[in-house]
């Protein structure tokens, strides 16, 4: 978001299910609102994600997990993605995580986004965790059908994160990331989840 530009709001509703052999299935419904054009929370895309852990948790450094997903969009092109997910504990009360991703549109401008996200957090008691997150993204797209690709656009965001667990199964995550070169650009995430 730019201070002088439109606010883009992404809404996502997801459910995840653990399966045998270190597999996990994720279902997601998402919506995007540009400025005040539509109501926040409308759904315009559905996604299916499959994750597979290369080893049992704690048996390999970083607990490497591969994620593949497909998003079917009501408006705009469908999108495929592949990610490498890493994370684990550093020391007592300290945790880290990092994702390396490749996302590509299936039609239209065939935009490609390459992302690296990373974060570290400290568990401050039974209720809260505080941390820092970063996001590096490189993106390009076709200038015309069959034409050359645009120059690479770069984004580097960093900022604080907070997780609150008012009860054992409920968590609330907030992360406010700001552009290191242009503080008028920001990306804020709010996540509420319930673990069954």
N, CA, C and O of each residue as an XYZ file, in Angstrom:
784
protein
N       0.844     -1.174      0.000
C       0.000      0.000      0.000
C       0.885      1.231      0.000
O       1.908      1.269      0.682
N       0.488      2.240     -0.768
C       1.173      3.530     -0.749
C       0.295      4.518     -0.011
O      -0.931      4.419     -0.059
N       0.909      5.470      0.671
C       0.139      6.476      1.384
C      -0.729      7.274      0.426
O      -1.808      7.727      0.810
N      -0.272      7.461     -0.841
C      -1.032      8.234     -1.813
C      -1.745      7.341     -2.823
O      -2.269      7.846     -3.817
N      -1.779      6.035     -2.597
C      -2.407      5.112     -3.536
C      -3.534      4.337     -2.882
O      -3.827      4.539     -1.704
N      -4.176      3.441     -3.647
C      -5.302      2.685     -3.103
C      -4.849      1.632     -2.097
O      -3.737      1.109     -2.173
N      -5.721      1.342     -1.173
C      -5.482      0.263     -0.219
C      -6.029     -1.028     -0.813
O      -7.183     -1.080     -1.238
N      -5.207     -2.061     -0.844
C      -5.637     -3.370     -1.324
C      -5.824     -4.265     -0.111
O      -4.911     -4.415      0.702
N      -7.011     -4.865      0.014
C      -7.308     -5.747      1.144
C      -7.525     -7.162      0.635
O      -8.408     -7.397     -0.190
N      -6.724     -8.106      1.119
C      -6.893     -9.519      0.803
C      -7.538    -10.200      1.998
O      -7.075    -10.047      3.128
N      -8.613    -10.958      1.750
C      -9.269    -11.753      2.786
C      -9.064    -13.218      2.451
O      -9.165    -13.606      1.287
N      -8.780    -14.036      3.452
C      -8.567    -15.463      3.217
C      -9.199    -16.274      4.335
O      -9.099    -15.924      5.511
N      -9.846    -17.355      3.951
C     -10.447    -18.302      4.886
C      -9.866    -19.663      4.542
O      -9.948    -20.103      3.395
N      -9.279    -20.333      5.531
C      -8.601    -21.586      5.214
C      -8.872    -22.652      6.253
O      -9.159    -22.368      7.416
N      -8.770    -23.896      5.792
C      -8.855    -25.064      6.668
C      -7.737    -26.011      6.256
O      -7.470    -26.190      5.068
N      -7.089    -26.613      7.240
C      -5.978    -27.524      6.981
C      -6.224    -28.838      7.704
O      -6.716    -28.857      8.832
N      -5.874    -29.943      7.040
C      -6.119    -31.279      7.580
C      -4.842    -32.095      7.510
O      -4.215    -32.184      6.455
N      -4.451    -32.698      8.643
C      -3.298    -33.587      8.667
C      -3.676    -34.938      8.090
O      -4.743    -35.471      8.394
N      -2.804    -35.494      7.258
C      -3.021    -36.792      6.619
C      -1.860    -37.719      6.970
O      -0.835    -37.254      7.469
N      -1.999    -39.007      6.722
C      -0.886    -39.930      7.014
C       0.344    -39.618      6.156
O       0.255    -38.898      5.161
N       1.471    -40.162      6.553
C       2.749    -40.088      5.826
C       3.242    -38.655      5.663
O       3.832    -38.317      4.637
N       3.003    -37.801      6.678
C       3.508    -36.434      6.724
C       2.917    -35.529      5.651
O       3.543    -34.541      5.266
N       1.719    -35.852      5.163
C       1.018    -34.999      4.210
C       0.037    -34.103      4.945
O      -0.450    -34.445      6.023
N      -0.245    -32.954      4.350
C      -1.256    -32.037      4.878
C      -2.003    -31.438      3.689
O      -1.395    -31.055      2.689
N      -3.323    -31.360      3.809
C      -4.172    -30.801      2.770
C      -4.697    -29.458      3.246
O      -5.179    -29.343      4.373
N      -4.607    -28.442      2.398
C      -5.112    -27.120      2.732
C      -6.137    -26.653      1.717
O      -5.919    -26.776      0.512
N      -7.249    -26.120      2.191
C      -8.286    -25.539      1.340
C      -8.400    -24.071      1.706
O      -8.410    -23.716      2.884
N      -8.488    -23.206      0.677
C      -8.484    -21.773      0.945
C      -9.460    -21.069      0.011
O      -9.543    -21.390     -1.174
N     -10.197    -20.105      0.559
C     -11.049    -19.220     -0.234
C     -10.554    -17.797      0.016
O     -10.361    -17.393      1.162
N     -10.349    -17.041     -1.068
C      -9.772    -15.710     -0.920
C     -10.581    -14.664     -1.688
O     -11.336    -14.982     -2.607
N     -10.402    -13.433     -1.289
C     -11.014    -12.305     -1.985
C     -10.084    -11.113     -1.935
O      -9.297    -10.973     -1.000
N     -10.172    -10.247     -2.945
C      -9.326     -9.047     -2.996
C     -10.208     -7.843     -3.279
O     -11.048     -7.861     -4.179
N      -9.999     -6.794     -2.489
C     -10.721     -5.539     -2.662
C      -9.709     -4.440     -2.933
O      -8.770     -4.250     -2.160
N      -9.901     -3.710     -4.037
C      -9.039     -2.599     -4.411
C      -9.736     -1.296     -4.068
O     -10.786     -0.993     -4.635
N      -9.177     -0.525     -3.159
C      -9.822      0.710     -2.745
C     -11.164      0.418     -2.104
O     -11.266     -0.460     -1.248
N     -12.199      1.147     -2.512
C     -13.542      0.953     -1.966
C     -14.471      0.325     -3.000
O     -15.692      0.452     -2.904
N     -13.886     -0.354     -3.990
C     -14.685     -0.856     -5.109
C     -15.683     -1.931     -4.688
O     -16.774     -2.002     -5.253
N     -15.333     -2.774     -3.702
C     -16.200     -3.885     -3.305
C     -16.137     -4.057     -1.808
O     -15.321     -3.439     -1.124
N     -17.014     -4.906     -1.312
C     -17.068     -5.183      0.117
C     -15.907     -6.087      0.512
O     -15.649     -7.092     -0.149
N     -15.204     -5.734      1.590
C     -14.125     -6.575      2.106
C     -14.715     -7.900      2.567
O     -15.742     -7.922      3.246
N     -14.074     -9.001      2.202
C     -14.540    -10.321      2.619
C     -15.198    -11.112      1.517
O     -15.457    -12.302      1.695
N     -15.489    -10.479      0.346
C     -16.066    -11.220     -0.777
C     -15.075    -12.269     -1.278
O     -13.863    -12.065     -1.207
N     -15.587    -13.386     -1.783
C     -14.750    -14.485     -2.262
C     -14.684    -14.447     -3.784
O     -15.718    -14.385     -4.448
N     -13.465    -14.482     -4.346
C     -13.343    -14.546     -5.799
C     -12.293    -15.555     -6.266
O     -11.958    -15.588     -7.450
N     -11.771    -16.374     -5.357
C     -10.814    -17.413     -5.750
C     -10.832    -18.544     -4.720
O     -11.094    -18.323     -3.538
N     -10.547    -19.760     -5.195
C     -10.461    -20.932     -4.334
C      -9.134    -21.630     -4.622
O      -8.683    -21.688     -5.766
N      -8.521    -22.157     -3.570
C      -7.215    -22.786     -3.744
C      -7.161    -24.133     -3.042
O      -7.826    -24.364     -2.032
N      -6.346    -25.013     -3.609
C      -6.042    -26.310     -3.026
C      -4.540    -26.380     -2.844
O      -3.790    -26.128     -3.787
N      -4.084    -26.720     -1.640
C      -2.653    -26.820     -1.343
C      -2.352    -28.192     -0.740
O      -3.132    -28.721      0.052
N      -1.222    -28.751     -1.124
C      -0.761    -30.016     -0.548
C       0.648    -29.797     -0.022
O       1.505    -29.272     -0.732
N       0.891    -30.200      1.229
C       2.226    -30.103      1.825
C       2.716    -31.502      2.176
O       1.938    -32.380      2.548
N       4.014    -31.682      2.048
C       4.616    -32.959      2.431
C       5.927    -32.688      3.153
O       6.826    -32.043      2.614
N       6.023    -33.193      4.388
C       7.243    -33.081      5.172
C       8.237    -34.141      4.755
O       7.899    -35.323      4.699
N       9.472    -33.731      4.458
C      10.478    -34.684      3.993
C      10.898    -35.666      5.084
O      11.382    -36.759      4.788
N      10.713    -35.275      6.348
C      11.066    -36.147      7.472
C      10.124    -35.843      8.630
O       9.426    -34.830      8.615
N      10.103    -36.717      9.631
C       9.309    -36.433     10.823
C       9.838    -35.181     11.489
O      11.033    -34.890     11.423
N       8.928    -34.422     12.147
C       9.286    -33.156     12.773
C      10.433    -33.351     13.759
O      10.369    -34.222     14.628
N      11.477    -32.544     13.624
C      12.613    -32.600     14.523
C      13.705    -33.544     14.086
O      14.755    -33.591     14.727
N      13.503    -34.305     13.012
C      14.514    -35.268     12.559
C      15.511    -34.679     11.565
O      16.611    -35.209     11.414
N      15.142    -33.582     10.879
C      16.037    -32.952      9.897
C      16.112    -31.461     10.183
O      15.126    -30.857     10.607
N      17.275    -30.866      9.954
C      17.434    -29.442     10.210
C      16.419    -28.648      9.391
O      16.288    -28.868      8.187
N      15.709    -27.735     10.028
C      14.752    -26.885      9.343
C      13.427    -27.543      9.036
O      12.525    -26.892      8.510
N      13.285    -28.836      9.356
C      12.036    -29.551      9.092
C      11.499    -29.241      7.689
O      10.375    -28.755      7.559
N      12.294    -29.518      6.622
C      11.915    -29.104      5.267
C      10.582    -29.712      4.817
O      10.327    -30.903      4.996
N       9.755    -28.867      4.236
C       8.444    -29.269      3.741
C       8.239    -28.648      2.361
O       8.552    -27.477      2.146
N       7.711    -29.442      1.430
C       7.398    -28.970      0.087
C       5.903    -28.686      0.021
O       5.092    -29.496      0.471
N       5.536    -27.531     -0.541
C       4.123    -27.192     -0.722
C       3.863    -26.900     -2.188
O       4.623    -26.164     -2.818
N       2.796    -27.468     -2.742
C       2.355    -27.184     -4.104
C       0.888    -26.786     -4.029
O       0.114    -27.370     -3.271
N       0.512    -25.786     -4.823
C      -0.870    -25.326     -4.772
C      -1.353    -24.810     -6.106
O      -0.566    -24.462     -6.986
N      -2.684    -24.769     -6.239
C      -3.325    -24.236     -7.437
C      -4.495    -23.377     -7.003
O      -5.325    -23.807     -6.202
N      -4.566    -22.151     -7.535
C      -5.655    -21.227     -7.225
C      -6.500    -21.015     -8.463
O      -5.983    -20.617     -9.507
N      -7.799    -21.276     -8.359
C      -8.750    -21.030     -9.445
C      -9.430    -19.705     -9.148
O     -10.103    -19.560     -8.127
N      -9.254    -18.731    -10.047
C      -9.764    -17.384     -9.819
C     -11.014    -17.125    -10.647
O     -11.067    -17.484    -11.823
N     -12.021    -16.503    -10.036
C     -13.228    -16.131    -10.765
C     -12.939    -14.997    -11.738
O     -13.491    -14.958    -12.838
N     -12.066    -14.067    -11.326
C     -11.638    -12.971    -12.191
C     -10.125    -13.038    -12.296
O      -9.439    -13.153    -11.281
N      -9.606    -12.967    -13.491
C      -8.163    -13.020    -13.667
C      -7.676    -14.441    -13.868
O      -8.464    -15.387    -13.851
N      -6.367    -14.587    -14.061
C      -5.792    -15.903    -14.367
C      -5.695    -16.816    -13.139
O      -5.591    -16.352    -12.004
N      -5.733    -18.115    -13.399
C      -5.433    -19.091    -12.351
C      -3.937    -19.008    -12.042
O      -3.150    -18.531    -12.860
N      -3.552    -19.481    -10.842
C      -2.168    -19.338    -10.389
C      -1.677    -20.656     -9.792
O      -2.383    -21.291     -9.009
N      -0.464    -21.062    -10.165
C       0.194    -22.217     -9.566
C       1.340    -21.753     -8.689
O       1.946    -20.714     -8.950
N       1.642    -22.526     -7.639
C       2.740    -22.134     -6.754
C       3.453    -23.359     -6.206
O       2.864    -24.427     -6.037
N       4.744    -23.172     -5.934
C       5.567    -24.181     -5.277
C       6.376    -23.460     -4.212
O       6.913    -22.381     -4.462
N       6.466    -24.056     -3.010
C       7.212    -23.438     -1.921
C       8.047    -24.480     -1.186
O       7.689    -25.655     -1.116
N       9.160    -24.019     -0.646
C       9.954    -24.788      0.306
C       9.787    -24.100      1.655
O      10.148    -22.934      1.812
N       9.240    -24.823      2.628
C       8.981    -24.278      3.957
C      10.018    -24.824      4.928
O      10.267    -26.029      4.961
N      10.622    -23.945      5.717
C      11.630    -24.336      6.704
C      11.305    -23.669      8.027
O      10.730    -22.581      8.050
N      11.665    -24.311      9.126
C      11.444    -23.695     10.427
C      11.760    -24.638     11.562
O      11.966    -25.835     11.361
N      11.795    -24.079     12.763
C      12.062    -24.886     13.947
C      12.474    -24.015     15.124
O      12.294    -22.798     15.113
N      13.026    -24.660     16.129
C      13.478    -23.957     17.319
C      14.951    -23.617     17.230
O      15.740    -24.377     16.668
N      15.324    -22.465     17.788
C      16.728    -22.065     17.848
C      17.281    -22.410     19.226
O      18.311    -23.071     19.355
N      16.580    -21.952     20.235
C      16.922    -22.214     21.624
C      15.617    -22.160     22.403
O      14.561    -21.899     21.827
N      15.681    -22.402     23.688
C      14.460    -22.372     24.491
C      13.735    -21.046     24.293
O      14.320    -19.982     24.497
N      12.475    -21.101     23.900
C      11.586    -19.950     23.699
C      11.826    -19.193     22.389
O      11.080    -18.261     22.089
N      12.840    -19.561     21.601
C      13.098    -18.897     20.326
C      12.726    -19.831     19.177
O      13.044    -21.020     19.212
N      12.042    -19.287     18.142
C      11.661    -20.064     16.971
C      11.993    -19.271     15.708
O      12.080    -18.043     15.742
N      12.178    -19.983     14.592
C      12.465    -19.326     13.325
C      11.684    -20.013     12.211
O      11.278    -21.167     12.341
N      11.482    -19.294     11.124
C      10.819    -19.868      9.963
C      11.216    -19.109      8.710
O      11.529    -17.920      8.764
N      11.200    -19.815      7.566
C      11.543    -19.205      6.293
C      10.843    -19.961      5.172
O      10.766    -21.189      5.199
N      10.334    -19.226      4.188
C       9.675    -19.820      3.028
C      10.309    -19.273      1.758
O      10.549    -18.072      1.635
N      10.576    -20.171      0.818
C      11.089    -19.798     -0.495
C      10.025    -20.202     -1.502
O       9.697    -21.383     -1.609
N       9.468    -19.222     -2.260
C       8.330    -19.531     -3.108
C       8.470    -19.071     -4.548
O       9.187    -18.117     -4.851
N       7.763    -19.778     -5.435
C       7.670    -19.448     -6.857
C       6.187    -19.518     -7.211
O       5.561    -20.568     -7.065
N       5.625    -18.404     -7.675
C       4.218    -18.330     -8.049
C       4.120    -17.824     -9.476
O       4.785    -16.854     -9.838
N       3.276    -18.488    -10.309
C       3.157    -18.079    -11.705
C       1.711    -18.127    -12.159
O       0.987    -19.083    -11.880
N       1.293    -17.062    -12.876
C      -0.040    -17.035    -13.479
C      -0.068    -17.986    -14.668
O       0.927    -18.134    -15.378
N      -1.219    -18.635    -14.883
C      -1.350    -19.627    -15.950
C      -1.713    -19.006    -17.291
O      -1.608    -19.675    -18.320
N      -2.138    -17.743    -17.307
C      -2.529    -17.103    -18.557
C      -2.332    -15.595    -18.427
O      -1.785    -15.120    -17.433
N      -2.778    -14.849    -19.431
C      -2.669    -13.393    -19.392
C      -1.223    -12.931    -19.428
O      -0.463    -13.333    -20.309
N      -0.838    -12.091    -18.480
C       0.527    -11.562    -18.422
C       1.531    -12.577    -17.894
O       2.738    -12.333    -17.914
N       1.033    -13.716    -17.421
C       1.902    -14.790    -16.892
C       2.936    -14.253    -15.906
O       4.125    -14.557    -16.000
N       2.456    -13.447    -14.959
C       3.339    -12.864    -13.948
C       3.999    -13.959    -13.130
O       3.370    -14.965    -12.798
N       5.263    -13.760    -12.807
C       6.021    -14.678    -11.962
C       6.487    -13.908    -10.723
O       7.125    -12.862    -10.841
N       6.169    -14.422     -9.554
C       6.629    -13.845     -8.288
C       7.562    -14.839     -7.621
O       7.224    -16.011     -7.455
N       8.734    -14.362     -7.243
C       9.699    -15.167     -6.490
C       9.819    -14.506     -5.119
O      10.154    -13.325     -5.031
N       9.551    -15.249     -4.060
C       9.536    -14.642     -2.729
C      10.406    -15.415     -1.752
O      10.534    -16.637     -1.827
N      10.996    -14.669     -0.842
C      11.716    -15.237      0.297
C      11.195    -14.515      1.530
O      11.344    -13.300      1.654
N      10.587    -15.259      2.435
C      10.130    -14.682      3.698
C      10.890    -15.353      4.828
O      11.254    -16.526      4.736
N      11.126    -14.602      5.892
C      11.848    -15.142      7.044
C      11.388    -14.419      8.297
O      11.003    -13.251      8.249
N      11.431    -15.120      9.411
C      11.048    -14.502     10.671
C      11.658    -15.227     11.845
O      12.025    -16.398     11.755
N      11.760    -14.512     12.948
C      12.227    -15.084     14.199
C      11.326    -14.544     15.302
O      10.922    -13.382     15.265
N      11.009    -15.392     16.292
C      10.118    -14.945     17.364
C      10.589    -15.489     18.710
O      11.292    -16.496     18.796
N      10.170    -14.782     19.749
C      10.491    -15.158     21.120
C       9.182    -15.325     21.878
O       8.342    -14.426     21.883
N       9.011    -16.481     22.519
C       7.805    -16.751     23.298
C       7.956    -16.112     24.666
O       8.779    -16.533     25.480
N       7.136    -15.075     24.908
C       7.200    -14.324     26.162
C       6.070    -14.775     27.076
O       5.060    -14.083     27.207
N       6.236    -15.927     27.706
C       5.195    -16.465     28.571
C       4.244    -17.361     27.802
O       4.498    -17.700     26.646
N       3.143    -17.747     28.445
C       2.203    -18.697     27.850
C       1.246    -18.041     26.869
O       0.577    -18.740     26.108
N       1.164    -16.719     26.865
C       0.131    -16.052     26.085
C       0.658    -15.385     24.823
O      -0.070    -15.344     23.831
N       1.874    -14.862     24.802
C       2.320    -14.034     23.680
C       3.689    -14.434     23.148
O       4.531    -14.954     23.880
N       3.895    -14.176     21.847
C       5.192    -14.282     21.182
C       5.418    -12.994     20.409
O       4.496    -12.475     19.779
N       6.637    -12.476     20.453
C       6.986    -11.275     19.701
C       8.138    -11.609     18.761
O       8.973    -12.461     19.061
N       8.170    -10.921     17.611
C       9.224    -11.243     16.663
C       9.412    -10.189     15.597
O       8.861     -9.091     15.670
N      10.211    -10.553     14.598
C      10.508     -9.703     13.449
C      10.362    -10.567     12.202
O      10.788    -11.722     12.183
N       9.751     -9.995     11.154
C       9.586    -10.703      9.887
C      10.135     -9.863      8.745
O      10.166     -8.635      8.825
N      10.570    -10.538      7.673
C      11.021     -9.859      6.460
C      10.425    -10.560      5.252
O      10.097    -11.745      5.300
N      10.291     -9.803      4.166
C       9.776    -10.360      2.912
C      10.532     -9.713      1.756
O      10.550     -8.489      1.624
N      11.158    -10.547      0.916
C      11.818    -10.097     -0.292
C      11.066    -10.703     -1.465
O      10.862    -11.916     -1.503
N      10.647     -9.874     -2.433
C       9.908    -10.367     -3.593
C      10.508     -9.793     -4.868
O      10.870     -8.617     -4.927
N      10.608    -10.640     -5.887
C      11.056    -10.247     -7.220
C       9.965    -10.685     -8.185
O       9.564    -11.849     -8.172
N       9.471     -9.764     -9.030
C       8.360    -10.084     -9.919
C       8.593     -9.515    -11.309
O       9.169     -8.439    -11.467
N       8.137    -10.257    -12.315
C       8.106     -9.745    -13.680
C       6.905    -10.341    -14.399
O       6.270    -11.267    -13.894
N       6.592     -9.805    -15.590
C       5.432    -10.271    -16.349
C       5.678    -10.012    -17.825
O       6.600     -9.281    -18.188
N       4.851    -10.613    -18.679
C       4.972    -10.392    -20.107
C       4.492     -8.994    -20.447
O       3.498     -8.526    -19.892
N       5.196     -8.317    -21.363
C       4.750     -7.003    -21.826
C       3.627     -7.141    -22.846
O       2.791     -6.245    -22.961
N       3.590     -8.252    -23.591
C       2.545     -8.536    -24.575
C       2.550    -10.037    -24.827
O       3.512    -10.718    -24.473
N       1.492    -10.558    -25.432
C       1.405    -11.994    -25.730
C       2.601    -12.413    -26.569
O       2.780    -11.931    -27.687
N       3.415    -13.307    -26.034
C       4.594    -13.789    -26.741
C       5.750    -12.801    -26.758
O       6.786    -13.079    -27.361
N       5.589    -11.643    -26.103
C       6.635    -10.627    -26.103
C       7.627    -10.829    -24.970
O       7.559    -11.825    -24.251
N       8.560     -9.872    -24.808
C       9.549     -9.979    -23.728
C       8.917     -9.723    -22.365
O       7.793     -9.228    -22.273
N       9.645    -10.065    -21.317
C       9.174     -9.840    -19.959
C       9.624     -8.463    -19.476
O      10.620     -7.921    -19.955
N       8.884     -7.910    -18.532
C       9.216     -6.599    -17.975
C      10.490     -6.694    -17.137
O      10.887     -7.792    -16.744
N      11.138     -5.555    -16.858
C      12.251     -5.589    -15.900
C      11.751     -6.077    -14.540
O      10.577     -5.915    -14.207
N      12.643     -6.669    -13.767
C      12.294     -7.234    -12.468
C      11.928     -6.135    -11.473
O      12.715     -5.221    -11.229
N      10.721     -6.233    -10.898
C      10.307     -5.324     -9.821
C      10.728     -5.949     -8.500
O      10.591     -7.157     -8.305
N      11.244     -5.118     -7.587
C      11.756     -5.625     -6.306
C      10.984     -5.016     -5.148
O      10.574     -3.856     -5.189
N      10.798     -5.832     -4.108
C      10.148     -5.355     -2.884
C      10.881     -5.960     -1.695
O      11.139     -7.163     -1.661
N      11.215     -5.121     -0.724
C      11.823     -5.611      0.513
C      11.096     -4.969      1.681
O      11.146     -3.753      1.865
N      10.419     -5.797      2.467
C       9.637     -5.323      3.602
C      10.144     -5.965      4.879
O      10.588     -7.113      4.866
N      10.079     -5.235      5.973
C      10.454     -5.797      7.272
C       9.660     -5.091      8.366
O       9.244     -3.944      8.205
N       9.455     -5.794      9.481
C       8.718     -5.177     10.576
C       8.423     -6.162     11.697
O       8.804     -7.331     11.630
N       7.739     -5.677     12.727
C       7.464     -6.499     13.915
C       6.270     -7.438     13.711
O       5.413     -7.210     12.857
N       6.244     -8.490     14.515
C       5.110     -9.411     14.519
C       4.751     -9.753     15.964
O       5.582     -9.674     16.869
N       3.505    -10.129     16.149
C       3.004    -10.462     17.484
C       1.995    -11.587     17.368
O       1.122    -11.554     16.501
N       2.107    -12.584     18.234
C       1.090    -13.637     18.342
C       0.562    -13.652     19.766
O       1.330    -13.649     20.728
N      -0.770    -13.668     19.888
C      -1.427    -13.742     21.193
C      -2.292    -14.989     21.220
O      -3.028    -15.268     20.274
N      -2.196    -15.746     22.326
C      -3.024    -16.936     22.521
C      -3.855    -16.733     23.783
O      -3.418    -17.097     24.874
N      -5.075    -16.143     23.643
C      -5.902    -15.920     24.829
C      -6.342    -17.220     25.491
O      -6.506    -17.281     26.709
N      -6.534    -18.273     24.670
C      -6.777    -19.631     25.168
C      -5.885    -20.564     24.364
O      -5.338    -20.164     23.336
N      -5.732    -21.794     24.817
C      -4.724    -22.693     24.240
C      -4.899    -22.915     22.736
O      -3.905    -22.937     22.009
N      -6.118    -23.079     22.253
C      -6.338    -23.412     20.844
C      -6.518    -22.207     19.928
O      -6.399    -22.347     18.710
N      -6.800    -21.042     20.473
C      -7.050    -19.839     19.681
C      -5.778    -19.001     19.585
O      -5.115    -18.748     20.591
N      -5.438    -18.565     18.350
C      -4.296    -17.661     18.205
C      -4.657    -16.490     17.294
O      -5.454    -16.622     16.365
N      -4.053    -15.352     17.586
C      -4.202    -14.137     16.798
C      -2.807    -13.648     16.421
O      -1.985    -13.380     17.297
N      -2.537    -13.530     15.129
C      -1.232    -13.071     14.634
C      -1.387    -11.714     13.969
O      -2.338    -11.486     13.220
N      -0.447    -10.812     14.244
C      -0.400     -9.509     13.580
C       1.039     -9.275     13.140
O       1.972     -9.450     13.923
N       1.215     -8.876     11.874
C       2.541     -8.509     11.365
C       2.384     -7.232     10.547
O       1.541     -7.166      9.652
N       3.188     -6.224     10.849
C       3.167     -4.944     10.127
C       4.525     -4.756      9.471
O       5.509     -4.449     10.143
N       4.575     -4.941      8.148
C       5.836     -4.857      7.415
C       5.875     -3.572      6.600
O       4.876     -3.174      6.002
N       7.042     -2.926      6.581
C       7.218     -1.657      5.891
C       8.363     -1.760      4.898
O       9.334     -2.482      5.124
N       8.237     -1.032      3.797
C       9.272     -1.011      2.764
C      10.516     -0.323      3.318
O      10.443      0.789      3.841
N      11.652     -0.994      3.198
C      12.898     -0.448      3.735
C      13.341      0.806      2.984
O      14.057      1.637      3.542
N      12.917      0.953      1.708
C      13.326      2.118      0.912
C      12.267      3.208      0.874
O      12.590      4.375      0.650
N      10.989      2.841      1.092
C       9.888      3.794      0.974
C       8.863      3.475      2.061
O       8.027      2.588      1.886
N       8.924      4.193      3.177
C       8.079      3.858      4.325
C       6.602      4.147      4.089
O       5.778      3.816      4.942
N       6.234      4.758      2.948
C       4.818      4.941      2.640
C       4.194      3.640      2.130
O       2.971      3.531      2.044
N       5.031      2.653      1.793
C       4.532      1.338      1.352
C       4.557      0.384      2.539
O       5.541      0.311      3.275
N       3.459     -0.346      2.710
C       3.405     -1.287      3.828
C       2.517     -2.465      3.490
O       1.743     -2.425      2.533
N       2.637     -3.514      4.287
C       1.807     -4.711      4.155
C       1.519     -5.186      5.574
O       2.442     -5.516      6.319
N       0.257     -5.223      5.945
C      -0.138     -5.642      7.288
C      -0.971     -6.909      7.189
O      -1.876     -7.000      6.360
N      -0.667     -7.886      8.035
C      -1.415     -9.147      8.047
C      -2.035     -9.355      9.423
O      -1.388     -9.147     10.449
N      -3.286     -9.766      9.429
C      -3.998    -10.136     10.648
C      -4.567    -11.524     10.429
O      -5.336    -11.740      9.492
N      -4.195    -12.471     11.288
C      -4.629    -13.861     11.161
C      -5.265    -14.302     12.465
O      -4.701    -14.099     13.540
N      -6.443    -14.907     12.368
C      -7.089    -15.523     13.528
C      -7.267    -16.996     13.201
O      -7.735    -17.335     12.114
N      -6.900    -17.876     14.126
C      -6.986    -19.313     13.866
C      -7.405    -20.091     15.094
O      -7.228    -19.651     16.230
N      -7.973    -21.276     14.830
C      -8.391    -22.203     15.885
C      -7.828    -23.576     15.547
O      -8.080    -24.106     14.465
N      -7.068    -24.149     16.470
C      -6.469    -25.468     16.276
C      -7.359    -26.533     16.911
O      -7.691    -26.463     18.094
N      -7.740    -27.522     16.096
C      -8.603    -28.612     16.600
C      -7.763    -29.765     17.099
O      -8.305    -30.770     17.559
